[in-house]
Amino acid sequence: MRAKAPPPALSSPAADVEPASSTERIAAAITAAIVERRLMPGTKLAEQKLADIFSVSRTLVRQALNQLSRDRLVTLTPARGAFVAEPSVEEARQVFEVRRMLESSLLAQLVERITPAQLAELRQHLKAEAQAIARTDVPGRTRLLADFHRLLARMQGNEVLAQLLGDLLSRSSLISLMYQSDHSAAESHAEHVALVDALEAHDKRAVQKLLRDHLGHVETSLRLQPRVADLAQALKS
C-alpha cells in the first residue's frame, strides 16, 4: 500500500511576518529621516546601499520604496532609480489647503468633547516641544511640532483621519525642506500653546481662528515661487 505523503510544513509566524515588518521598518526609517530633515529632496535612494544599511534583500527595499512612492514621499524614475520627492509649488499649495479643511473640521469636533486627561497629554507634549527647542534639537523639535497635529487627530478617535493627516504632515515636512522654510520653531510652539489654551476654554471660534492663522503662517513662510521663472531669466547676468 502506498504511503501517504507527509503534509506540507507550515511556515512559522515569524517567517510570515518578517518580510512585512522589514518593509515597514525601512519605510518608517526613511519617512522619519525626511520629517526630521536628515534626507533632503532629490536625494538618491540606491537600492543596494539601503539593502546593506538595513541588512535585507533588495526585494524588501524595493517594496518599501514602492510604498513610499504611493505616499508621494519618493519618486521612482525608470532607469534612474528612487529619489526623495521634490514637490511642486502647486502640490505644496494643495497640501496646505487639504490640511486646513481636515484640521479645521477635526478641531471643531474636538473642542466640544476634549477631556482633562487629553488636555494633560497635550500639555505634556508642549513641554517636550519647549525642551527640544531650548536645546536646539532640530530633528527632535521638527518631529514633535508635527506630532502635535497627529496627537490632536488621534484624540478625535478616528484612526483613518489620524493616518491621513500623518501622511499630509510628512509631505508638509518635505515641502518645508524643498522651499526652505524660515518659520520659527519657537513661533510654531507658541501657536500650539495658544491652541491648547483655546481647547481648554472650549472656545470654538478661537480654536478655528488660531488654526487658520497657524497654518497660514507656516505656509506663507515658505518660498512658494518657482526658483527659476524661465530660461532667459535664469541666464541673465
N, C-alpha and C positions, 0 to 999 in steps of 0.2 A: 504494500500500500504506500502510495506516495506521501511523503511527509509534507505537512503544511509549511509554507514559507513563513518565517518569523514576521511579526508585524513591523511596519516601518518605525524606526526610532523617532521618538517625539523630541522636538527641539526644546531646549531649555528656555525658560522665560528670559534669562539673561541674553541668550543668543537672539531672541526676537526683539528685545528692547534696545540692545546696544546700538545698532545702526541708527535708529531714530533718535536716540538720546545723543549720539555723537553729532549727528546733523544739527540738532537743536543747539548743542554746545558751541559748535563752530559759528552758527548764525548769531547766537546770542553774544559771543565774544566780539564779532565784527560789528554788530549793532552798537554794543557798549563803547567800542573804540570810536565809532562815528559820533555818538551822542556826547562822549566826553572829550571830543575834539582831538583825538590822537590819530585819527585817519582823515586825511584831507580829501576833498572832492577831486576826482581824477586819478587817485592812487590806483596803480595796477595791482590786482589781486591774483598773483600767479598760483595756479592750482598746486603745482608740485611744492612750492615753498610753503603754502598753507598746510598741505598734507604732512610735511616734515615738522612744522610747528606743532600741529595737533596730534601727530603720530597716528594718522589714519590714512585710509586709501584715498586716491584722487576721486574715486566714485562718490565717497561721502562728502568731500569738499565740493564737488560739482552739485550735489543735491542741495547743500547749504547755500551755494551761490544762486542756484535757481530760485530757492525760497526768497532770498534777499532781493532778487530781481523782481519777483512778484510784488514785494513790498516797496518797490521803487527806490531802494537804497543802493542797488548795484545795477550797473548797465552791462549786459552781455553783448559783445560785438564779435560777429563771425570772423575767424582768422586772427583776431587780436586778443581775445580773452575777456576777462572780467575787470571792471573798474568801479571804484566808488562813484556813485552817480553825481552828475553836475546839473542840478535842477535849473530849468529856465526861469526867466523873470515871471512869465505868465503862470507857470506852475506854482511859484512861490506865492503869488497873489492869491491863487485859488486855494492853496493850503490854509492860509490865514483866514480866508473867507469861510471855509468849512469849519475851521476851529471856532470862529466867532459864533456860528449858528449852533454847533453842538454844545459848546461850553455854556452859552447863554441859556439854552434850554435845560441843561443839567443843573445849573446853579439856581434857576427859577424854582425847580422842584426841591433841591436840597435845602434851600434856605427855610423852607416851611417845616422840615422834619429832622433837621440836624440835631443830634443828641449831645449831651455834655461829654460823653466818652469820646465821640468823634471830634468834638472841639479840642479836647485834651490831646488827642492824637495829632491834630493839626498844629497845635502849639508846640508839641514836641518836635515835629518836623521843622517848624520855623526856627526852633532853637538850633537844630542841626545845620540848617542853611546859614544862619548867622555865624556859627562856628567855622564852617568851611570858608566863608567869605573873609572872616577875620584872619585865618591862617593862610590866605591866598592859595587855597587848594582849588585850582581851576577845574580839573576834571571832576572833583567831588562836588563843587558848587554847581557846575553845569548840570550834572546828573540830578542833584537834589532839587534844583529850580524846575526841572522838567517833571520830576516825580511828584511835585506838589499838585500838578494838574491831574496826574494819574490817580493820586490818592483821592482827590475830590470825586473822580469818576467811580472809583471802587466803592466809595461811601454811598453812592446812589444805588448800589446793589445791582447794577446792570453790567455784567461781565463783558457782554458784546460791545457795549459802549466804551468800557474801560480799554478793551483791546484796540478798538478802532481809534480812540483818542491816543493811545500809546503809539500806534503806527504814525499818526499825524505828528506827534511830538518828535519822533525820531526824524521824520522828514523836515520838521522845523529846525532841528539842530543842524542838519545837513545844509539847509538853506542859510542859516546863520554863518556857517563856515564859508559857504560859497560867496556870500555877499558881504562878508567882513563886518559883522555887527559890532557897533561901538556901544551898544546898550549896556549900561552899568549893571553888574550883578547886584550891587547894593540897592539900586533903584528897583529892580525886579523884586528883591526880597521885601523892601518897604511896601510895595504894592500888594504882595502876598499877605503881609501883616494886616493891611487895611481891609482886604477881602475877608479875612477870618474875623476881624472885628465886626464887619457888617453882617456876616453869617451868624455870629453870636447874638447880635441885636435883632436878628430875623428881619432885617431891613432889605426887602426885595429890590426896591428901586435903587438903593445904594450899591447893592451887590451887582446888579446889571450894569450900572454906570462904571463901577470900578473895573469890572471885567473888560468892558469895551475899551476903556482908557488903557488898561494894562496891555492888551493885545495890540492896540493901536500904537502904543509907544514902542513895543518890540518891533512891529512891522516897519514903522517909519524910521527906525534906527538902522534898518538895512538899506544898502545902496541898491535898490531895485531898479537899476537902469542898466541897459546893455553896456558892457565895458568898452566896446567899440561900436560906434553908430554905423559907420560904413568904411569901405576900404580907403576912400580919398582922405577921410578924416584921420584914419589910422596912420597913413603915410605922410601926412602933412608935417613939415619940420617946424 
